[in-house]
Amino acid sequence: MHRIALLALFPLLAACHEKATTPFDGEAAYRYAQTIYDIGPRVPGSPAWQKGGDWIVAQMKTRADTVIEQRWVHQLANGKDSIPLRNIIARFRPNATDRILYITHWDSRPTADEDPNPANRNKPVPSANDGAAEIGMFVELADVLKKTPPTVGVDLLFDDGEDYGNFTANTDVLLGVKYFIQHPIAPNYQPLYGVLWDMIGDKDLKIWEEQNSVARAPEVVQRVWSTASSLGYSDYFVPEQKWSVDDDHIPFLEAGWHVIDVIDFDYGPQNAGYHHTLQDTMDKISAKSLKVVGDVATALVTQQQ
């Protein structure tokens, strides 16, 4: 109730038909995405995972007010093996009481289990749209927030172990956000609301309202889609429901937090998508799409609403 009451203090942006803009640079976001992509698939415990995490920390330390790392070892469901995991949290205005939480996973899936070629299914996913795009967006957003302090406190959570295991069995997946919820970064930590950004770099960008988000945090969905509309982006943020997605927002919703999923799950041609395949490469994403989503993410935390 406290979070909902606070949200009421900020009326939604009025929709308009002219495209607005923010200082967010889509080309810079794409370059950052290319950099983390070139390090290689960030499978937990791999050399690329170690190097990629170190790179994210280094970027955030030059931009954010505070950077926190959460490190732990996760025992896999098979009972025999374990993997190291690492959440990275970049905080802006850390002393502000009213906060917004942005979330994205930075790990890569170890198996391209949806690849049309069976020979590829034990190889790691390159993770351009399913990871690198969002990391690039967060780094560029941090550039903006360093120059233009947000109107509220902002926490950027790069969570680990989202994509490791079996989603059907709900084993060894969504690990970073579960740890984050169980190990708060500050006493009584709970943001006004949160937004999970996932698969937002697709060249053919079309983001529908996610069903779990609408059912359990409708005021946050309305806020995000109204902000997109005010920026002239209704062609990209479609105000209709389509997918129900098991993603990093679910543990937050189950814990009573108002966190929604902003995700373009239509990735690739019909019946031949790129999700969890070796086709999830940088040529499938665009700086234009990153600009659209980055503008919305920026406006939510820098414009008085």
Kinemage of the C-alpha trace (Angstrom):
@kinemage 1
@onewidth
@group {chain A} dominant
@subgroup {mainchain}
@vectorlist {calphas} color= white
{ca met a 1} P 0.000 0.000 0.000
{ca his a 2} L 2.856 2.380 0.800
{ca arg a 3} L 4.341 2.031 -2.674
{ca ile a 4} L 0.989 2.512 -4.397
{ca ala a 5} L 0.281 5.636 -2.373
{ca leu a 6} L 3.645 7.086 -3.300
{ca leu a 7} L 3.052 6.375 -6.968
{ca ala a 8} L -0.105 8.442 -6.783
{ca leu a 9} L 2.022 11.482 -6.019
{ca phe a 10} L 3.379 11.381 -9.572
{ca pro a 11} L 0.593 11.801 -12.173
{ca leu a 12} L 1.188 10.042 -15.445
{ca leu a 13} L 2.630 11.893 -18.416
{ca ala a 14} L 0.009 13.068 -20.883
{ca ala a 15} L 0.142 11.329 -24.237
{ca cys a 16} L 1.139 13.313 -27.274
{ca his a 17} L 1.773 12.636 -30.932
{ca glu a 18} L 5.120 14.369 -31.428
{ca lys a 19} L 8.244 12.362 -30.728
{ca ala a 20} L 10.201 13.776 -27.805
{ca thr a 21} L 13.744 12.808 -26.925
{ca thr a 22} L 16.137 12.436 -24.009
{ca pro a 23} L 19.941 12.636 -23.767
{ca phe a 24} L 20.099 8.851 -24.146
{ca asp a 25} L 22.395 7.880 -27.056
{ca gly a 26} L 21.320 4.708 -28.855
{ca glu a 27} L 24.552 4.492 -30.843
{ca ala a 28} L 26.599 4.595 -27.631
{ca ala a 29} L 24.376 1.915 -26.106
{ca tyr a 30} L 24.967 -0.267 -29.159
{ca arg a 31} L 28.745 0.201 -28.863
{ca tyr a 32} L 28.635 -0.820 -25.200
{ca ala a 33} L 26.546 -3.857 -26.150
{ca gln a 34} L 29.108 -4.767 -28.815
{ca thr a 35} L 31.919 -4.528 -26.265
{ca ile a 36} L 30.314 -6.918 -23.773
{ca tyr a 37} L 29.204 -9.213 -26.611
{ca asp a 38} L 32.754 -9.435 -27.956
{ca ile a 39} L 34.003 -10.713 -24.602
{ca gly a 40} L 32.066 -13.904 -25.327
{ca pro a 41} L 29.118 -15.806 -23.824
{ca arg a 42} L 28.933 -14.995 -20.109
{ca val a 43} L 28.208 -18.486 -18.801
{ca pro a 44} L 28.631 -18.495 -14.997
{ca gly a 45} L 32.095 -19.637 -14.019
{ca ser a 46} L 33.637 -19.207 -17.465
{ca pro a 47} L 36.560 -16.853 -18.249
{ca ala a 48} L 34.196 -14.647 -20.325
{ca trp a 49} L 31.812 -14.459 -17.358
{ca gln a 50} L 34.652 -13.299 -15.094
{ca lys a 51} L 35.897 -10.754 -17.629
{ca gly a 52} L 32.394 -9.535 -18.445
{ca gly a 53} L 31.505 -9.013 -14.794
{ca asp a 54} L 34.734 -7.140 -14.178
{ca trp a 55} L 33.971 -4.914 -17.180
{ca ile a 56} L 30.477 -4.066 -15.890
{ca val a 57} L 31.861 -3.222 -12.440
{ca ala a 58} L 34.549 -1.004 -13.941
{ca gln a 59} L 31.981 0.857 -16.059
{ca met a 60} L 29.645 1.416 -13.144
{ca lys a 61} L 32.385 2.584 -10.779
{ca thr a 62} L 33.142 5.505 -13.108
{ca arg a 63} L 29.472 6.486 -13.358
{ca ala a 64} L 27.384 5.510 -10.319
{ca asp a 65} L 27.542 6.937 -6.794
{ca thr a 66} L 27.850 3.461 -5.255
{ca val a 67} L 28.537 -0.013 -6.650
{ca ile a 68} L 27.688 -3.148 -4.683
{ca glu a 69} L 28.609 -6.708 -5.571
{ca gln a 70} L 26.841 -9.781 -4.251
{ca arg a 71} L 28.823 -12.996 -4.695
{ca trp a 72} L 27.753 -16.491 -3.752
{ca val a 73} L 27.939 -20.132 -4.858
{ca his a 74} L 24.755 -21.825 -6.039
{ca gln a 75} L 24.276 -25.557 -5.567
{ca leu a 76} L 22.680 -26.936 -8.730
{ca ala a 77} L 19.524 -29.032 -8.654
{ca asn a 78} L 21.480 -32.165 -9.540
{ca gly a 79} L 22.926 -32.045 -6.017
{ca lys a 80} L 26.501 -32.567 -7.226
{ca asp a 81} L 27.659 -29.425 -9.025
{ca ser a 82} L 27.745 -25.737 -8.160
{ca ile a 83} L 28.342 -22.450 -9.987
{ca pro a 84} L 29.686 -19.078 -8.811
{ca leu a 85} L 27.284 -16.168 -9.234
{ca arg a 86} L 27.619 -12.412 -9.021
{ca asn a 87} L 25.019 -9.654 -8.834
{ca ile a 88} L 26.182 -6.105 -9.578
{ca ile a 89} L 24.168 -3.135 -8.312
{ca ala a 90} L 24.886 0.452 -9.384
{ca arg a 91} L 23.197 3.089 -7.201
{ca phe a 92} L 22.390 6.692 -8.028
{ca arg a 93} L 21.380 9.025 -5.176
{ca pro a 94} L 21.784 6.145 -2.694
{ca asn a 95} L 20.475 8.219 0.219
{ca ala a 96} L 17.169 9.032 -1.487
{ca thr a 97} L 14.188 7.350 0.172
{ca asp a 98} L 12.025 7.105 -2.945
{ca arg a 99} L 13.708 4.668 -5.337
{ca ile a 100} L 13.130 2.964 -8.675
{ca leu a 101} L 14.721 -0.404 -9.420
{ca tyr a 102} L 15.801 -1.355 -12.929
{ca ile a 103} L 16.744 -4.977 -13.554
{ca thr a 104} L 18.447 -6.924 -16.314
{ca his a 105} L 20.350 -10.204 -16.344
{ca trp a 106} L 23.945 -10.177 -17.526
{ca asp a 107} L 24.627 -13.920 -17.820
{ca ser a 108} L 24.412 -16.013 -20.994
{ca arg a 109} L 22.529 -19.276 -21.356
{ca pro a 110} L 24.985 -22.212 -21.478
{ca thr a 111} L 22.898 -24.205 -23.975
{ca ala a 112} L 21.226 -23.039 -27.198
{ca asp a 113} L 18.434 -25.528 -26.563
{ca glu a 114} L 16.002 -23.917 -29.037
{ca asp a 115} L 18.433 -23.866 -31.971
{ca pro a 116} L 16.979 -25.509 -35.092
{ca asn a 117} L 20.221 -27.441 -35.561
{ca pro a 118} L 20.509 -30.196 -32.924
{ca ala a 119} L 24.316 -30.045 -33.220
{ca asn a 120} L 24.243 -26.518 -31.771
{ca arg a 121} L 22.090 -27.181 -28.728
{ca asn a 122} L 24.940 -27.820 -26.298
{ca lys a 123} L 26.747 -24.611 -27.273
{ca pro a 124} L 26.338 -21.348 -25.315
{ca val a 125} L 24.010 -18.651 -26.647
{ca pro a 126} L 25.885 -15.591 -28.005
{ca ser a 127} L 23.316 -13.441 -26.156
{ca ala a 128} L 23.200 -10.241 -28.199
{ca asn a 129} L 19.543 -9.387 -27.581
{ca asp a 130} L 19.168 -11.661 -24.572
{ca gly a 131} L 21.744 -9.863 -22.443
{ca ala a 132} L 24.223 -7.635 -24.271
{ca ala a 133} L 21.598 -5.160 -25.521
{ca glu a 134} L 20.289 -4.560 -22.006
{ca ile a 135} L 23.777 -4.231 -20.548
{ca gly a 136} L 24.581 -1.657 -23.228
{ca met a 137} L 21.379 0.202 -22.427
{ca phe a 138} L 22.202 0.249 -18.701
{ca val a 139} L 25.748 1.533 -19.256
{ca glu a 140} L 24.494 4.362 -21.472
{ca leu a 141} L 21.723 5.123 -18.969
{ca ala a 142} L 24.427 5.388 -16.315
{ca asp a 143} L 26.206 7.914 -18.566
{ca val a 144} L 23.020 9.988 -18.640
{ca leu a 145} L 22.373 9.739 -14.897
{ca lys a 146} L 25.914 10.808 -14.087
{ca lys a 147} L 25.349 14.044 -16.021
{ca thr a 148} L 21.660 14.482 -15.154
{ca pro a 149} L 20.897 13.304 -11.608
{ca pro a 150} L 17.561 11.471 -11.457
{ca thr a 151} L 14.512 12.895 -9.688
{ca val a 152} L 14.455 9.780 -7.463
{ca gly a 153} L 17.007 7.262 -6.286
{ca val a 154} L 17.799 4.715 -8.992
{ca asp a 155} L 19.267 1.238 -8.606
{ca leu a 156} L 20.499 -0.690 -11.646
{ca leu a 157} L 20.602 -4.406 -10.879
{ca phe a 158} L 22.663 -6.582 -13.222
{ca asp a 159} L 21.528 -9.967 -11.964
{ca asp a 160} L 23.270 -13.267 -12.583
{ca gly a 161} L 22.064 -16.815 -13.186
{ca glu a 162} L 18.742 -15.892 -14.777
{ca asp a 163} L 19.213 -18.094 -17.809
{ca tyr a 164} L 21.208 -21.029 -16.515
{ca gly a 165} L 18.880 -23.976 -15.983
{ca asn a 166} L 15.486 -25.466 -16.792
{ca phe a 167} L 12.547 -23.064 -17.011
{ca thr a 168} L 9.985 -25.852 -17.443
{ca ala a 169} L 11.051 -27.474 -14.173
{ca asn a 170} L 11.830 -24.084 -12.559
{ca thr a 171} L 15.265 -25.302 -11.506
{ca asp a 172} L 18.485 -23.247 -11.540
{ca val a 173} L 16.828 -20.200 -13.137
{ca leu a 174} L 16.077 -16.637 -11.969
{ca leu a 175} L 18.830 -17.134 -9.406
{ca gly a 176} L 20.184 -13.601 -9.110
{ca val a 177} L 16.889 -11.873 -8.372
{ca lys a 178} L 15.948 -14.526 -5.816
{ca tyr a 179} L 19.231 -13.872 -4.025
{ca phe a 180} L 18.740 -10.109 -4.272
{ca ile a 181} L 15.301 -10.327 -2.650
{ca gln a 182} L 16.624 -12.533 0.153
{ca his a 183} L 19.692 -10.347 0.734
{ca pro a 184} L 18.554 -6.693 0.647
{ca ile a 185} L 21.210 -4.094 -0.160
{ca ala a 186} L 19.898 -1.730 2.527
{ca pro a 187} L 17.707 -2.073 5.644
{ca asn a 188} L 14.002 -2.241 4.741
{ca tyr a 189} L 14.879 -1.875 1.073
{ca gln a 190} L 11.837 -1.722 -1.184
{ca pro a 191} L 11.536 0.518 -4.247
{ca leu a 192} L 8.455 2.420 -5.329
{ca tyr a 193} L 8.372 0.101 -8.303
{ca gly a 194} L 10.683 -1.846 -10.572
{ca val a 195} L 11.085 -2.519 -14.285
{ca leu a 196} L 12.783 -5.557 -15.787
{ca trp a 197} L 14.250 -4.809 -19.220
{ca asp a 198} L 14.735 -7.927 -21.356
{ca met a 199} L 15.260 -8.516 -25.096
{ca ile a 200} L 14.779 -4.845 -25.952
{ca gly a 201} L 17.263 -4.462 -28.831
{ca asp a 202} L 15.370 -6.310 -31.586
{ca lys a 203} L 15.558 -4.450 -34.930
{ca asp a 204} L 11.854 -5.158 -35.395
{ca leu a 205} L 10.915 -3.732 -31.993
{ca lys a 206} L 7.394 -4.413 -30.737
{ca ile a 207} L 6.845 -4.550 -26.979
{ca trp a 208} L 3.473 -5.830 -25.802
{ca glu a 209} L 2.165 -5.635 -22.242
{ca glu a 210} L 3.179 -8.786 -20.351
{ca gln a 211} L 0.236 -10.560 -18.732
{ca asn a 212} L 1.661 -11.231 -15.254
{ca ser a 213} L 2.731 -7.588 -15.057
{ca val a 214} L -0.734 -6.319 -15.951
{ca ala a 215} L -2.410 -8.681 -13.492
{ca arg a 216} L -0.206 -7.843 -10.507
{ca ala a 217} L 1.274 -4.377 -11.105
{ca pro a 218} L -1.096 -2.663 -13.548
{ca glu a 219} L -0.246 0.846 -12.346
{ca val a 220} L 3.415 0.330 -13.278
{ca val a 221} L 2.497 -1.007 -16.721
{ca gln a 222} L 0.282 2.051 -17.261
{ca arg a 223} L 3.056 4.347 -16.126
{ca val a 224} L 5.657 2.873 -18.496
{ca trp a 225} L 3.378 2.639 -21.533
{ca ser a 226} L 2.021 6.165 -20.921
{ca thr a 227} L 5.588 7.464 -20.766
{ca ala a 228} L 6.349 5.705 -24.058
{ca ser a 229} L 3.235 7.272 -25.581
{ca ser a 230} L 4.245 10.732 -24.375
{ca leu a 231} L 7.549 10.261 -26.224
{ca gly a 232} L 5.769 9.271 -29.437
{ca tyr a 233} L 6.647 5.590 -29.150
{ca ser a 234} L 3.200 3.959 -29.206
{ca asp a 235} L 4.176 2.056 -32.352
{ca tyr a 236} L 6.840 0.264 -30.317
{ca phe a 237} L 5.121 -0.011 -26.922
{ca val a 238} L 1.799 -1.594 -27.867
{ca pro a 239} L -0.915 -1.048 -25.202
{ca glu a 240} L -2.273 -4.570 -25.545
{ca gln a 241} L -1.476 -7.829 -23.770
{ca lys a 242} L 0.126 -10.734 -25.585
{ca trp a 243} L 2.656 -12.867 -23.680
{ca ser a 244} L 2.810 -14.426 -20.245
{ca val a 245} L 6.533 -14.777 -19.544
{ca asp a 246} L 8.449 -16.604 -16.799
{ca asp a 247} L 11.129 -14.010 -16.217
{ca asp a 248} L 13.030 -12.173 -13.495
{ca his a 249} L 9.979 -10.138 -12.465
{ca ile a 250} L 8.114 -13.211 -11.182
{ca pro a 251} L 10.065 -13.668 -7.902
{ca phe a 252} L 9.569 -9.965 -7.198
{ca leu a 253} L 5.825 -10.196 -7.824
{ca glu a 254} L 5.620 -13.267 -5.608
{ca ala a 255} L 7.383 -11.289 -2.857
{ca gly a 256} L 4.810 -8.503 -3.168
{ca trp a 257} L 6.982 -6.014 -5.073
{ca his a 258} L 5.510 -4.053 -7.979
{ca val a 259} L 7.928 -5.079 -10.736
{ca ile a 260} L 6.952 -5.488 -14.382
{ca asp a 261} L 8.569 -7.048 -17.439
{ca val a 262} L 9.330 -4.926 -20.503
{ca ile a 263} L 10.176 -7.563 -23.094
{ca asp a 264} L 9.944 -8.018 -26.867
{ca phe a 265} L 9.389 -11.768 -26.961
{ca asp a 266} L 8.665 -11.769 -30.711
{ca tyr a 267} L 12.337 -12.095 -31.649
{ca gly a 268} L 12.968 -13.276 -35.175
{ca pro a 269} L 10.731 -14.631 -37.944
{ca gln a 270} L 7.583 -16.524 -37.025
{ca asn a 271} L 8.255 -20.194 -36.197
{ca ala a 272} L 12.022 -19.572 -36.472
{ca gly a 273} L 12.892 -17.210 -33.641
{ca tyr a 274} L 16.379 -16.352 -32.451
{ca his a 275} L 15.701 -16.726 -28.713
{ca his a 276} L 18.014 -19.300 -27.090
{ca thr a 277} L 19.708 -20.077 -30.418
{ca leu a 278} L 23.091 -19.344 -31.966
{ca gln a 279} L 21.321 -16.765 -34.155
{ca asp a 280} L 21.060 -14.309 -31.237
{ca thr a 281} L 23.837 -12.143 -32.696
{ca met a 282} L 24.563 -8.418 -32.951
{ca asp a 283} L 23.220 -8.052 -36.485
{ca lys a 284} L 19.733 -8.775 -35.113
{ca ile a 285} L 19.663 -5.689 -32.854
{ca ser a 286} L 19.805 -1.965 -33.600
{ca ala a 287} L 20.844 1.340 -32.078
{ca lys a 288} L 17.410 2.717 -33.019
{ca ser a 289} L 15.618 0.168 -30.833
{ca leu a 290} L 18.022 0.849 -27.978
{ca lys a 291} L 17.306 4.570 -28.358
{ca val a 292} L 13.545 4.006 -28.134
{ca val a 293} L 13.724 1.888 -25.001
{ca gly a 294} L 16.528 3.969 -23.503
{ca asp a 295} L 14.450 7.129 -23.923
{ca val a 296} L 11.585 5.543 -21.989
{ca ala a 297} L 13.889 4.269 -19.235
{ca thr a 298} L 15.518 7.694 -18.995
{ca ala a 299} L 12.265 9.670 -18.954
{ca leu a 300} L 10.849 7.552 -16.141
{ca val a 301} L 13.613 8.617 -13.749
{ca thr a 302} L 14.642 12.071 -14.956
{ca gln a 303} L 11.403 13.827 -15.844
{ca gln a 304} L 9.080 15.131 -13.135
{ca gln a 305} L 5.914 13.080 -13.484
